[in-house]
Amino acid sequence: MEFNPEDWTVVEAVDVRWGDMDAFNHVNNTIYFRYFESARIAYFKKVLWGIDQDNPVGPILAHTSCRFMLPVTYPDQLQIGIRATKIGNSSLVQEYIVFSEKLGVAATGDSVVVCFDYNSKQKINIPDDLRKRIRDVEILEI
């Protein structure tokens, strides 16, 4: 699998930290979800999707998974790519790639994010203006 930054809607650079590694001398599996989170937050900023005092509607993570391919170690520089693959009534499916400067593609993953009303504590349909912003930035046709 190749990595081309132009194939991803957002690419977030991440330095591997010494503390990311575990007793087996590679990045702990839980840390990849932090890497995904960094890319996801950058994506949300790009499409202006978040929670503020005036608008309690925002994203909530419903599912995430990771396929580990190569063991990343310190020091290394990673590129975390994210893009949407499907937009539903109330959810957005996203996929990730973790590209290591030393190893190449080290992991891939996906997530489902749901549009959530934090006041009513219920999922809601993705508003039309947000749906348009997502489609406007996406490199894939969704």
N, C-alpha and C positions, 0 to 999 in steps of 0.2 A: 504494500500500500504506500502510495506517495503522499506527500504533503505539499499542497500549493496554497499559500495564504489567500489567493484570490478566489478559492473555492469555498471560503468561509465568510460569513456575514461579519463576524467580529473575531479578531485574533488578539489574545491577551498574552503578553510576555510575563513569565514567572521564573524567578530564580529558585532553584532547589536549595533549601536551607539544610544545614547539618541536622537540625532537630526534626526534619521531615523523615529521617531514616529510623528504622527500628533495629532490633537486636540481630536481625539477619542481614544487616548492612545494605539495605535498599529502602527506597521510599515506602513507607507503610501504606497499605491499601486504603486506609481511611483518608489519607491526605489527598488522594486523587479527587475525592468529592469536594474538597476545599478548592482545588484547582478548577473544577467544573463550576463551583459557586462563583469564583472570581470572574470567569468568562460570562456566566449568566447575568451577574450584576452589571457588567459592562454592556451586555446586550440590552438589558432593561433600561439603562441610561440612554442608550442610542434610540430606543423607541419611546422614551419618556413614559415608562410604566413603573409606577411606584406608589407608595402610600404617603399622603401628606394630610395635614389637618383638615383641609377643605374637601378631600376626596378619599374616603375610606376604602376604595376599590383598588386592589392590587394583586400581585401574583402570589401564589402559594405552591410549594413543591408537592406534587402528589406521588411521584415515582422517580427514581433514578437508578441507573445501573452502570457498571463499568466492566469492560473486558480488558484484562491485564495481559500485555503481550511481551514486554521486555522489562527487566528490573532496572529502574532508574536509580542512580546513586548521586551523592554529593561529590564534587560540584557539577552542576549542569544548568543549562538555560533551557527552558521549555517554552513552546508556543502552544497555547490552548485555543483551538478553533471551536466556534459554535455557530450553528445555523438551525433554522426551523425547517422541519420536513413536512409538517401538517398543521393546519389550523382548523380546529373544530368549533362547535358552538360555544363552549366554555373553556376549552383547553388548547394548549400549544405544545406540540411534540418537537423536541430539540435533539440534536445530536452533537457530539463532541469528538475532538481528536486531540491527543497529547503527543506533540512532536518534540523529541529530545534532540538537542544539538549534537550529542555524542552518539546516540543510538538510532535515530530515525523515529518512526511511529512506535510509541511505547504503549499506548492504550487508546481505546475508543469507548464511547459511552452514549447514553441517551437519557432523556428525562421527559416527564410530562408536567407541565405547569398549568395550574387552573386559575382562572380569573375568580377572585374571591372578594366578597363584601365583608370586611372585618367588623362592621357594625352588626349585621344580621347573622354573621358566622355561617354564611352559605355561599356556595358557588353561584356565579351568575354568568350570563352570556357575555362574551367579549364585546365591549362597545364598538360600534362601527368606526369611530375615529381611531381607536387603537388598532383595530383590524387593518385599517388603511395604512397606518404608520408601519406596522409589521410588514405588510406586503411591499411598501415603498422601499424598505431597506434590505429586504431579502434578496439573496442571489439566486435562490431557487424559486420556481413558480409554485406557490402553495395556495 
